[in-house]
Amino acid sequence: MDGYIPENILVYIAVDNSQRGKGFGKKLMQKAITSVDGNIALHVEPDNPAKKLYESLGFTNKYLEMRLTK
């Protein structure tokens, strides 16, 4: 699956509501990026304010996720 699935998948990252907007999320992401070898994937909802942070760090939207809810 080389080329389709990145070597690293960031499953969860969070900053307490009282600490948001202080740069902690950016520092966490920068540490994650520099701590691993290979590509990184993550999922983010389109209306999540953190999406702008991820984009500023170089993340792009390569695929459209589709779901069937039953």
mmCIF file of the N, C-alpha and C atoms, coordinates in Angstrom:
data_MODEL
# 
_entry.id   MODEL 
# 
loop_
_atom_site.group_PDB 
_atom_site.id 
_atom_site.type_symbol 
_atom_site.label_atom_id 
_atom_site.label_alt_id 
_atom_site.label_comp_id 
_atom_site.label_asym_id 
_atom_site.label_entity_id 
_atom_site.label_seq_id 
_atom_site.pdbx_PDB_ins_code 
_atom_site.Cartn_x 
_atom_site.Cartn_y 
_atom_site.Cartn_z 
_atom_site.occupancy 
_atom_site.B_iso_or_equiv 
_atom_site.pdbx_formal_charge 
_atom_site.auth_seq_id 
_atom_site.auth_comp_id 
_atom_site.auth_asym_id 
_atom_site.auth_atom_id 
_atom_site.pdbx_PDB_model_num 
ATOM 1   N N  . MET A 1 1  ? 0.820   -1.206 0.000  1.00 0.00 ? 1  MET A N  1 
ATOM 2   C CA . MET A 1 1  ? 0.000   0.000  0.000  1.00 0.00 ? 1  MET A CA 1 
ATOM 3   C C  . MET A 1 1  ? 0.858   1.263  0.000  1.00 0.00 ? 1  MET A C  1 
ATOM 4   N N  . ASP A 1 2  ? 2.136   1.091  -0.322 1.00 0.00 ? 2  ASP A N  1 
ATOM 5   C CA . ASP A 1 2  ? 3.032   2.234  -0.378 1.00 0.00 ? 2  ASP A CA 1 
ATOM 6   C C  . ASP A 1 2  ? 2.460   3.288  -1.329 1.00 0.00 ? 2  ASP A C  1 
ATOM 7   N N  . GLY A 1 3  ? 2.419   4.514  -0.857 1.00 0.00 ? 3  GLY A N  1 
ATOM 8   C CA . GLY A 1 3  ? 1.871   5.592  -1.660 1.00 0.00 ? 3  GLY A CA 1 
ATOM 9   C C  . GLY A 1 3  ? 0.408   5.878  -1.359 1.00 0.00 ? 3  GLY A C  1 
ATOM 10  N N  . TYR A 1 4  ? -0.253  4.949  -0.689 1.00 0.00 ? 4  TYR A N  1 
ATOM 11  C CA . TYR A 1 4  ? -1.670  5.133  -0.355 1.00 0.00 ? 4  TYR A CA 1 
ATOM 12  C C  . TYR A 1 4  ? -1.882  5.356  1.137  1.00 0.00 ? 4  TYR A C  1 
ATOM 13  N N  . ILE A 1 5  ? -1.140  4.636  1.942  1.00 0.00 ? 5  ILE A N  1 
ATOM 14  C CA . ILE A 1 5  ? -1.269  4.760  3.395  1.00 0.00 ? 5  ILE A CA 1 
ATOM 15  C C  . ILE A 1 5  ? 0.046   5.294  3.940  1.00 0.00 ? 5  ILE A C  1 
ATOM 16  N N  . PRO A 1 6  ? 0.020   6.444  4.625  1.00 0.00 ? 6  PRO A N  1 
ATOM 17  C CA . PRO A 1 6  ? 1.265   6.993  5.146  1.00 0.00 ? 6  PRO A CA 1 
ATOM 18  C C  . PRO A 1 6  ? 1.831   6.128  6.275  1.00 0.00 ? 6  PRO A C  1 
ATOM 19  N N  . GLU A 1 7  ? 3.102   6.313  6.522  1.00 0.00 ? 7  GLU A N  1 
ATOM 20  C CA . GLU A 1 7  ? 3.778   5.558  7.569  1.00 0.00 ? 7  GLU A CA 1 
ATOM 21  C C  . GLU A 1 7  ? 3.246   5.880  8.964  1.00 0.00 ? 7  GLU A C  1 
ATOM 22  N N  . ASN A 1 8  ? 2.714   7.062  9.138  1.00 0.00 ? 8  ASN A N  1 
ATOM 23  C CA . ASN A 1 8  ? 2.263   7.524  10.454 1.00 0.00 ? 8  ASN A CA 1 
ATOM 24  C C  . ASN A 1 8  ? 0.847   8.082  10.358 1.00 0.00 ? 8  ASN A C  1 
ATOM 25  N N  . ILE A 1 9  ? 0.027   7.737  11.338 1.00 0.00 ? 9  ILE A N  1 
ATOM 26  C CA . ILE A 1 9  ? -1.331  8.269  11.416 1.00 0.00 ? 9  ILE A CA 1 
ATOM 27  C C  . ILE A 1 9  ? -1.505  8.897  12.789 1.00 0.00 ? 9  ILE A C  1 
ATOM 28  N N  . LEU A 1 10 ? -1.758  10.180 12.806 1.00 0.00 ? 10 LEU A N  1 
ATOM 29  C CA . LEU A 1 10 ? -1.995  10.896 14.058 1.00 0.00 ? 10 LEU A CA 1 
ATOM 30  C C  . LEU A 1 10 ? -3.463  10.688 14.420 1.00 0.00 ? 10 LEU A C  1 
ATOM 31  N N  . VAL A 1 11 ? -3.693  9.932  15.467 1.00 0.00 ? 11 VAL A N  1 
ATOM 32  C CA . VAL A 1 11 ? -5.056  9.544  15.819 1.00 0.00 ? 11 VAL A CA 1 
ATOM 33  C C  . VAL A 1 11 ? -5.761  10.631 16.618 1.00 0.00 ? 11 VAL A C  1 
ATOM 34  N N  . TYR A 1 12 ? -5.068  11.245 17.556 1.00 0.00 ? 12 TYR A N  1 
ATOM 35  C CA . TYR A 1 12 ? -5.755  12.211 18.419 1.00 0.00 ? 12 TYR A CA 1 
ATOM 36  C C  . TYR A 1 12 ? -4.771  13.239 18.948 1.00 0.00 ? 12 TYR A C  1 
ATOM 37  N N  . ILE A 1 13 ? -5.174  14.478 18.918 1.00 0.00 ? 13 ILE A N  1 
ATOM 38  C CA . ILE A 1 13 ? -4.422  15.567 19.532 1.00 0.00 ? 13 ILE A CA 1 
ATOM 39  C C  . ILE A 1 13 ? -5.439  16.555 20.079 1.00 0.00 ? 13 ILE A C  1 
ATOM 40  N N  . ALA A 1 14 ? -5.189  17.062 21.263 1.00 0.00 ? 14 ALA A N  1 
ATOM 41  C CA . ALA A 1 14 ? -6.138  17.996 21.870 1.00 0.00 ? 14 ALA A CA 1 
ATOM 42  C C  . ALA A 1 14 ? -5.413  18.958 22.801 1.00 0.00 ? 14 ALA A C  1 
ATOM 43  N N  . VAL A 1 15 ? -5.991  20.137 22.915 1.00 0.00 ? 15 VAL A N  1 
ATOM 44  C CA . VAL A 1 15 ? -5.526  21.142 23.861 1.00 0.00 ? 15 VAL A CA 1 
ATOM 45  C C  . VAL A 1 15 ? -6.746  21.555 24.679 1.00 0.00 ? 15 VAL A C  1 
ATOM 46  N N  . ASP A 1 16 ? -6.581  21.632 25.976 1.00 0.00 ? 16 ASP A N  1 
ATOM 47  C CA . ASP A 1 16 ? -7.674  22.035 26.858 1.00 0.00 ? 16 ASP A CA 1 
ATOM 48  C C  . ASP A 1 16 ? -8.254  23.372 26.397 1.00 0.00 ? 16 ASP A C  1 
ATOM 49  N N  . ASN A 1 17 ? -9.568  23.494 26.493 1.00 0.00 ? 17 ASN A N  1 
ATOM 50  C CA . ASN A 1 17 ? -10.255 24.722 26.055 1.00 0.00 ? 17 ASN A CA 1 
ATOM 51  C C  . ASN A 1 17 ? -9.626  25.988 26.639 1.00 0.00 ? 17 ASN A C  1 
ATOM 52  N N  . SER A 1 18 ? -9.215  25.928 27.891 1.00 0.00 ? 18 SER A N  1 
ATOM 53  C CA . SER A 1 18 ? -8.661  27.121 28.545 1.00 0.00 ? 18 SER A CA 1 
ATOM 54  C C  . SER A 1 18 ? -7.280  27.493 28.008 1.00 0.00 ? 18 SER A C  1 
ATOM 55  N N  . GLN A 1 19 ? -6.633  26.607 27.261 1.00 0.00 ? 19 GLN A N  1 
ATOM 56  C CA . GLN A 1 19 ? -5.282  26.854 26.766 1.00 0.00 ? 19 GLN A CA 1 
ATOM 57  C C  . GLN A 1 19 ? -5.221  27.052 25.249 1.00 0.00 ? 19 GLN A C  1 
ATOM 58  N N  . ARG A 1 20 ? -6.370  27.008 24.600 1.00 0.00 ? 20 ARG A N  1 
ATOM 59  C CA . ARG A 1 20 ? -6.388  27.172 23.145 1.00 0.00 ? 20 ARG A CA 1 
ATOM 60  C C  . ARG A 1 20 ? -6.036  28.593 22.749 1.00 0.00 ? 20 ARG A C  1 
ATOM 61  N N  . GLY A 1 21 ? -5.415  28.714 21.592 1.00 0.00 ? 21 GLY A N  1 
ATOM 62  C CA . GLY A 1 21 ? -5.021  30.021 21.080 1.00 0.00 ? 21 GLY A CA 1 
ATOM 63  C C  . GLY A 1 21 ? -3.704  30.528 21.643 1.00 0.00 ? 21 GLY A C  1 
ATOM 64  N N  . LYS A 1 22 ? -2.990  29.686 22.381 1.00 0.00 ? 22 LYS A N  1 
ATOM 65  C CA . LYS A 1 22 ? -1.728  30.088 22.994 1.00 0.00 ? 22 LYS A CA 1 
ATOM 66  C C  . LYS A 1 22 ? -0.512  29.437 22.331 1.00 0.00 ? 22 LYS A C  1 
ATOM 67  N N  . GLY A 1 23 ? -0.741  28.718 21.234 1.00 0.00 ? 23 GLY A N  1 
ATOM 68  C CA . GLY A 1 23 ? 0.369   28.119 20.515 1.00 0.00 ? 23 GLY A CA 1 
ATOM 69  C C  . GLY A 1 23 ? 0.730   26.706 20.926 1.00 0.00 ? 23 GLY A C  1 
ATOM 70  N N  . PHE A 1 24 ? 0.011   26.139 21.893 1.00 0.00 ? 24 PHE A N  1 
ATOM 71  C CA . PHE A 1 24 ? 0.335   24.785 22.350 1.00 0.00 ? 24 PHE A CA 1 
ATOM 72  C C  . PHE A 1 24 ? 0.038   23.734 21.282 1.00 0.00 ? 24 PHE A C  1 
ATOM 73  N N  . GLY A 1 25 ? -1.054  23.902 20.561 1.00 0.00 ? 25 GLY A N  1 
ATOM 74  C CA . GLY A 1 25 ? -1.384  22.963 19.491 1.00 0.00 ? 25 GLY A CA 1 
ATOM 75  C C  . GLY A 1 25 ? -0.311  22.954 18.422 1.00 0.00 ? 25 GLY A C  1 
ATOM 76  N N  . LYS A 1 26 ? 0.174   24.116 18.055 1.00 0.00 ? 26 LYS A N  1 
ATOM 77  C CA . LYS A 1 26 ? 1.223   24.215 17.042 1.00 0.00 ? 26 LYS A CA 1 
ATOM 78  C C  . LYS A 1 26 ? 2.500   23.533 17.530 1.00 0.00 ? 26 LYS A C  1 
ATOM 79  N N  . LYS A 1 27 ? 2.854   23.765 18.795 1.00 0.00 ? 27 LYS A N  1 
ATOM 80  C CA . LYS A 1 27 ? 4.056   23.133 19.353 1.00 0.00 ? 27 LYS A CA 1 
ATOM 81  C C  . LYS A 1 27 ? 3.915   21.611 19.385 1.00 0.00 ? 27 LYS A C  1 
ATOM 82  N N  . LEU A 1 28 ? 2.735   21.126 19.752 1.00 0.00 ? 28 LEU A N  1 
ATOM 83  C CA . LEU A 1 28 ? 2.505   19.672 19.756 1.00 0.00 ? 28 LEU A CA 1 
ATOM 84  C C  . LEU A 1 28 ? 2.640   19.096 18.353 1.00 0.00 ? 28 LEU A C  1 
ATOM 85  N N  . MET A 1 29 ? 2.050   19.773 17.390 1.00 0.00 ? 29 MET A N  1 
ATOM 86  C CA . MET A 1 29 ? 2.120   19.291 16.011 1.00 0.00 ? 29 MET A CA 1 
ATOM 87  C C  . MET A 1 29 ? 3.550   19.330 15.481 1.00 0.00 ? 29 MET A C  1 
ATOM 88  N N  . GLN A 1 30 ? 4.275   20.393 15.770 1.00 0.00 ? 30 GLN A N  1 
ATOM 89  C CA . GLN A 1 30 ? 5.661   20.485 15.313 1.00 0.00 ? 30 GLN A CA 1 
ATOM 90  C C  . GLN A 1 30 ? 6.503   19.366 15.919 1.00 0.00 ? 30 GLN A C  1 
ATOM 91  N N  . LYS A 1 31 ? 6.263   19.048 17.184 1.00 0.00 ? 31 LYS A N  1 
ATOM 92  C CA . LYS A 1 31 ? 6.988   17.956 17.833 1.00 0.00 ? 31 LYS A CA 1 
ATOM 93  C C  . LYS A 1 31 ? 6.641   16.622 17.181 1.00 0.00 ? 31 LYS A C  1 
ATOM 94  N N  . ALA A 1 32 ? 5.376   16.409 16.887 1.00 0.00 ? 32 ALA A N  1 
ATOM 95  C CA . ALA A 1 32 ? 4.956   15.167 16.229 1.00 0.00 ? 32 ALA A CA 1 
ATOM 96  C C  . ALA A 1 32 ? 5.608   15.047 14.857 1.00 0.00 ? 32 ALA A C  1 
ATOM 97  N N  . ILE A 1 33 ? 5.649   16.136 14.117 1.00 0.00 ? 33 ILE A N  1 
ATOM 98  C CA . ILE A 1 33 ? 6.223   16.130 12.766 1.00 0.00 ? 33 ILE A CA 1 
ATOM 99  C C  . ILE A 1 33 ? 7.714   15.821 12.807 1.00 0.00 ? 33 ILE A C  1 
ATOM 100 N N  . THR A 1 34 ? 8.427   16.433 13.737 1.00 0.00 ? 34 THR A N  1 
ATOM 101 C CA . THR A 1 34 ? 9.873   16.222 13.800 1.00 0.00 ? 34 THR A CA 1 
ATOM 102 C C  . THR A 1 34 ? 10.258  14.910 14.473 1.00 0.00 ? 34 THR A C  1 
ATOM 103 N N  . SER A 1 35 ? 9.324   14.277 15.167 1.00 0.00 ? 35 SER A N  1 
ATOM 104 C CA . SER A 1 35 ? 9.627   13.050 15.916 1.00 0.00 ? 35 SER A CA 1 
ATOM 105 C C  . SER A 1 35 ? 9.505   11.777 15.092 1.00 0.00 ? 35 SER A C  1 
ATOM 106 N N  . VAL A 1 36 ? 8.935   11.861 13.906 1.00 0.00 ? 36 VAL A N  1 
ATOM 107 C CA . VAL A 1 36 ? 8.710   10.647 13.119 1.00 0.00 ? 36 VAL A CA 1 
ATOM 108 C C  . VAL A 1 36 ? 9.385   10.744 11.758 1.00 0.00 ? 36 VAL A C  1 
ATOM 109 N N  . ASP A 1 37 ? 9.662   9.589  11.189 1.00 0.00 ? 37 ASP A N  1 
ATOM 110 C CA . ASP A 1 37 ? 10.141  9.505  9.815  1.00 0.00 ? 37 ASP A CA 1 
ATOM 111 C C  . ASP A 1 37 ? 8.953   9.159  8.933  1.00 0.00 ? 37 ASP A C  1 
ATOM 112 N N  . GLY A 1 38 ? 8.908   9.709  7.757  1.00 0.00 ? 38 GLY A N  1 
ATOM 113 C CA . GLY A 1 38 ? 7.844   9.383  6.816  1.00 0.00 ? 38 GLY A CA 1 
ATOM 114 C C  . GLY A 1 38 ? 6.673   10.344 6.888  1.00 0.00 ? 38 GLY A C  1 
ATOM 115 N N  . ASN A 1 39 ? 5.694   10.059 6.066  1.00 0.00 ? 39 ASN A N  1 
ATOM 116 C CA . ASN A 1 39 ? 4.505   10.901 5.946  1.00 0.00 ? 39 ASN A CA 1 
ATOM 117 C C  . ASN A 1 39 ? 3.570   10.724 7.130  1.00 0.00 ? 39 ASN A C  1 
ATOM 118 N N  . ILE A 1 40 ? 2.707   11.716 7.335  1.00 0.00 ? 40 ILE A N  1 
ATOM 119 C CA . ILE A 1 40 ? 1.747   11.705 8.437  1.00 0.00 ? 40 ILE A CA 1 
ATOM 120 C C  . ILE A 1 40 ? 0.360   11.994 7.874  1.00 0.00 ? 40 ILE A C  1 
ATOM 121 N N  . ALA A 1 41 ? -0.629  11.254 8.348  1.00 0.00 ? 41 ALA A N  1 
ATOM 122 C CA . ALA A 1 41 ? -2.030  11.513 8.007  1.00 0.00 ? 41 ALA A CA 1 
ATOM 123 C C  . ALA A 1 41 ? -2.804  11.794 9.286  1.00 0.00 ? 41 ALA A C  1 
ATOM 124 N N  . LEU A 1 42 ? -3.853  12.575 9.157  1.00 0.00 ? 42 LEU A N  1 
ATOM 125 C CA . LEU A 1 42 ? -4.780  12.800 10.266 1.00 0.00 ? 42 LEU A CA 1 
ATOM 126 C C  . LEU A 1 42 ? -6.153  13.103 9.680  1.00 0.00 ? 42 LEU A C  1 
ATOM 127 N N  . HIS A 1 43 ? -7.166  12.917 10.481 1.00 0.00 ? 43 HIS A N  1 
ATOM 128 C CA . HIS A 1 43 ? -8.534  13.260 10.080 1.00 0.00 ? 43 HIS A CA 1 
ATOM 129 C C  . HIS A 1 43 ? -8.952  14.511 10.833 1.00 0.00 ? 43 HIS A C  1 
ATOM 130 N N  . VAL A 1 44 ? -9.631  15.400 10.139 1.00 0.00 ? 44 VAL A N  1 
ATOM 131 C CA . VAL A 1 44 ? -10.139 16.621 10.767 1.00 0.00 ? 44 VAL A CA 1 
ATOM 132 C C  . VAL A 1 44 ? -11.464 16.974 10.101 1.00 0.00 ? 44 VAL A C  1 
ATOM 133 N N  . GLU A 1 45 ? -12.418 17.374 10.903 1.00 0.00 ? 45 GLU A N  1 
ATOM 134 C CA . GLU A 1 45 ? -13.711 17.807 10.377 1.00 0.00 ? 45 GLU A CA 1 
ATOM 135 C C  . GLU A 1 45 ? -13.537 19.140 9.647  1.00 0.00 ? 45 GLU A C  1 
ATOM 136 N N  . PRO A 1 46 ? -14.302 19.357 8.569  1.00 0.00 ? 46 PRO A N  1 
ATOM 137 C CA . PRO A 1 46 ? -14.135 20.585 7.778  1.00 0.00 ? 46 PRO A CA 1 
ATOM 138 C C  . PRO A 1 46 ? -14.338 21.883 8.563  1.00 0.00 ? 46 PRO A C  1 
ATOM 139 N N  . ASP A 1 47 ? -15.164 21.855 9.614  1.00 0.00 ? 47 ASP A N  1 
ATOM 140 C CA . ASP A 1 47 ? -15.438 23.070 10.382 1.00 0.00 ? 47 ASP A CA 1 
ATOM 141 C C  . ASP A 1 47 ? -14.580 23.194 11.645 1.00 0.00 ? 47 ASP A C  1 
ATOM 142 N N  . ASN A 1 48 ? -13.611 22.305 11.826 1.00 0.00 ? 48 ASN A N  1 
ATOM 143 C CA . ASN A 1 48 ? -12.727 22.360 12.986 1.00 0.00 ? 48 ASN A CA 1 
ATOM 144 C C  . ASN A 1 48 ? -11.727 23.502 12.805 1.00 0.00 ? 48 ASN A C  1 
ATOM 145 N N  . PRO A 1 49 ? -11.656 24.432 13.759 1.00 0.00 ? 49 PRO A N  1 
ATOM 146 C CA . PRO A 1 49 ? -10.716 25.541 13.638 1.00 0.00 ? 49 PRO A CA 1 
ATOM 147 C C  . PRO A 1 49 ? -9.257  25.089 13.503 1.00 0.00 ? 49 PRO A C  1 
ATOM 148 N N  . ALA A 1 50 ? -8.924  23.903 14.006 1.00 0.00 ? 50 ALA A N  1 
ATOM 149 C CA . ALA A 1 50 ? -7.548  23.387 13.915 1.00 0.00 ? 50 ALA A CA 1 
ATOM 150 C C  . ALA A 1 50 ? -7.157  23.076 12.475 1.00 0.00 ? 50 ALA A C  1 
ATOM 151 N N  . LYS A 1 51 ? -8.124  22.974 11.581 1.00 0.00 ? 51 LYS A N  1 
ATOM 152 C CA . LYS A 1 51 ? -7.829  22.695 10.175 1.00 0.00 ? 51 LYS A CA 1 
ATOM 153 C C  . LYS A 1 51 ? -6.866  23.735 9.606  1.00 0.00 ? 51 LYS A C  1 
ATOM 154 N N  . LYS A 1 52 ? -7.040  24.984 9.989  1.00 0.00 ? 52 LYS A N  1 
ATOM 155 C CA . LYS A 1 52 ? -6.147  26.049 9.514  1.00 0.00 ? 52 LYS A CA 1 
ATOM 156 C C  . LYS A 1 52 ? -4.728  25.840 10.026 1.00 0.00 ? 52 LYS A C  1 
ATOM 157 N N  . LEU A 1 53 ? -4.601  25.381 11.254 1.00 0.00 ? 53 LEU A N  1 
ATOM 158 C CA . LEU A 1 53 ? -3.273  25.088 11.803 1.00 0.00 ? 53 LEU A CA 1 
ATOM 159 C C  . LEU A 1 53 ? -2.596  23.995 10.998 1.00 0.00 ? 53 LEU A C  1 
ATOM 160 N N  . TYR A 1 54 ? -3.314  22.908 10.742 1.00 0.00 ? 54 TYR A N  1 
ATOM 161 C CA . TYR A 1 54 ? -2.747  21.790 9.987  1.00 0.00 ? 54 TYR A CA 1 
ATOM 162 C C  . TYR A 1 54 ? -2.320  22.244 8.587  1.00 0.00 ? 54 TYR A C  1 
ATOM 163 N N  . GLU A 1 55 ? -3.142  23.051 7.958  1.00 0.00 ? 55 GLU A N  1 
ATOM 164 C CA . GLU A 1 55 ? -2.799  23.557 6.624  1.00 0.00 ? 55 GLU A CA 1 
ATOM 165 C C  . GLU A 1 55 ? -1.550  24.441 6.681  1.00 0.00 ? 55 GLU A C  1 
ATOM 166 N N  . SER A 1 56 ? -1.431  25.248 7.722  1.00 0.00 ? 56 SER A N  1 
ATOM 167 C CA . SER A 1 56 ? -0.257  26.120 7.842  1.00 0.00 ? 56 SER A CA 1 
ATOM 168 C C  . SER A 1 56 ? 1.021   25.320 8.064  1.00 0.00 ? 56 SER A C  1 
ATOM 169 N N  . LEU A 1 57 ? 0.876   24.087 8.555  1.00 0.00 ? 57 LEU A N  1 
ATOM 170 C CA . LEU A 1 57 ? 2.030   23.215 8.780  1.00 0.00 ? 57 LEU A CA 1 
ATOM 171 C C  . LEU A 1 57 ? 2.327   22.333 7.567  1.00 0.00 ? 57 LEU A C  1 
ATOM 172 N N  . GLY A 1 58 ? 1.534   22.497 6.506  1.00 0.00 ? 58 GLY A N  1 
ATOM 173 C CA . GLY A 1 58 ? 1.804   21.781 5.267  1.00 0.00 ? 58 GLY A CA 1 
ATOM 174 C C  . GLY A 1 58 ? 0.881   20.618 4.959  1.00 0.00 ? 58 GLY A C  1 
ATOM 175 N N  . PHE A 1 59 ? -0.079  20.335 5.823  1.00 0.00 ? 59 PHE A N  1 
ATOM 176 C CA . PHE A 1 59 ? -1.022  19.251 5.550  1.00 0.00 ? 59 PHE A CA 1 
ATOM 177 C C  . PHE A 1 59 ? -1.972  19.679 4.435  1.00 0.00 ? 59 PHE A C  1 
ATOM 178 N N  . THR A 1 60 ? -2.293  18.748 3.564  1.00 0.00 ? 60 THR A N  1 
ATOM 179 C CA . THR A 1 60 ? -3.231  19.014 2.475  1.00 0.00 ? 60 THR A CA 1 
ATOM 180 C C  . THR A 1 60 ? -4.316  17.955 2.489  1.00 0.00 ? 60 THR A C  1 
ATOM 181 N N  . ASN A 1 61 ? -5.405  18.241 1.801  1.00 0.00 ? 61 ASN A N  1 
ATOM 182 C CA . ASN A 1 61 ? -6.524  17.313 1.711  1.00 0.00 ? 61 ASN A CA 1 
ATOM 183 C C  . ASN A 1 61 ? -6.381  16.512 0.427  1.00 0.00 ? 61 ASN A C  1 
ATOM 184 N N  . LYS A 1 62 ? -5.882  15.283 0.554  1.00 0.00 ? 62 LYS A N  1 
ATOM 185 C CA . LYS A 1 62 ? -5.640  14.449 -0.617 1.00 0.00 ? 62 LYS A CA 1 
ATOM 186 C C  . LYS A 1 62 ? -6.861  13.637 -1.020 1.00 0.00 ? 62 LYS A C  1 
ATOM 187 N N  . TYR A 1 63 ? -7.657  13.218 -0.053 1.00 0.00 ? 63 TYR A N  1 
ATOM 188 C CA . TYR A 1 63 ? -8.795  12.341 -0.330 1.00 0.00 ? 63 TYR A CA 1 
ATOM 189 C C  . TYR A 1 63 ? -10.069 12.910 0.274  1.00 0.00 ? 63 TYR A C  1 
ATOM 190 N N  . LEU A 1 64 ? -11.183 12.509 -0.306 1.00 0.00 ? 64 LEU A N  1 
ATOM 191 C CA . LEU A 1 64 ? -12.493 12.819 0.237  1.00 0.00 ? 64 LEU A CA 1 
ATOM 192 C C  . LEU A 1 64 ? -12.971 11.579 0.971  1.00 0.00 ? 64 LEU A C  1 
ATOM 193 N N  . GLU A 1 65 ? -13.305 11.714 2.237  1.00 0.00 ? 65 GLU A N  1 
ATOM 194 C CA . GLU A 1 65 ? -13.817 10.571 3.001  1.00 0.00 ? 65 GLU A CA 1 
ATOM 195 C C  . GLU A 1 65 ? -15.298 10.458 2.786  1.00 0.00 ? 65 GLU A C  1 
ATOM 196 N N  . MET A 1 66 ? -15.761 9.235  2.576  1.00 0.00 ? 66 MET A N  1 
ATOM 197 C CA . MET A 1 66 ? -17.186 8.977  2.416  1.00 0.00 ? 66 MET A CA 1 
ATOM 198 C C  . MET A 1 66 ? -17.593 7.930  3.444  1.00 0.00 ? 66 MET A C  1 
ATOM 199 N N  . ARG A 1 67 ? -18.791 8.077  3.995  1.00 0.00 ? 67 ARG A N  1 
ATOM 200 C CA . ARG A 1 67 ? -19.292 7.140  5.006  1.00 0.00 ? 67 ARG A CA 1 
ATOM 201 C C  . ARG A 1 67 ? -20.738 6.787  4.708  1.00 0.00 ? 67 ARG A C  1 
ATOM 202 N N  . LEU A 1 68 ? -21.107 5.596  5.091  1.00 0.00 ? 68 LEU A N  1 
ATOM 203 C CA . LEU A 1 68 ? -22.496 5.154  5.050  1.00 0.00 ? 68 LEU A CA 1 
ATOM 204 C C  . LEU A 1 68 ? -22.941 4.981  6.493  1.00 0.00 ? 68 LEU A C  1 
ATOM 205 N N  . THR A 1 69 ? -23.904 5.778  6.931  1.00 0.00 ? 69 THR A N  1 
ATOM 206 C CA . THR A 1 69 ? -24.422 5.688  8.280  1.00 0.00 ? 69 THR A CA 1 
ATOM 207 C C  . THR A 1 69 ? -25.731 4.916  8.239  1.00 0.00 ? 69 THR A C  1 
ATOM 208 N N  . LYS A 1 70 ? -25.791 3.835  8.987  1.00 0.00 ? 70 LYS A N  1 
ATOM 209 C CA . LYS A 1 70 ? -26.989 2.992  8.980  1.00 0.00 ? 70 LYS A CA 1 
ATOM 210 C C  . LYS A 1 70 ? -27.731 3.097  10.292 1.00 0.00 ? 70 LYS A C  1 
# 
